[in-house]
């Protein structure tokens, strides 16, 4: 299987926006359907309503746990990249004003560092929300029937 090409920053941002929009549409649909089932079960409890209530709890727990684990790798990367950046800057601090452009070069490295952190942040958001998005949109499709 060929290596997957990394997404551009714009593609990462677009993916985050689309995923958030789909989740914002699916979540209230699921809540409304489950609320209606719960209200109906008050007058006449059914196995379907009880099954759906149990499913709701286990699905949420699993989706958020998976999202947290997926985001954890990116948190580690944020820490490692920050440590590497700070170590490099500490080593270069003596040369900061050795040339007329030393401060500009340091500013460029700072910009590169922060754009990299923003990219990792988008990747972390995508990883954390993927299981939640998958579960909510699947439930919305299932409960529409």
Buried (B, 14 or more C-beta within 10 A) or exposed (E): EEEEEEBEEEEBBEBBEEBEEBBEEBBEBBBEBBEEBEEEBEEEEEEEBEEBEEEBEEBEEEBBEBBEEBBEEBEEBBEEBBEEBEEEBEEBEEEEEEEEEBEEEBEEBEEEBEEBBEBBBBBBBBBBBBBBBBBBBEBBEEBEE
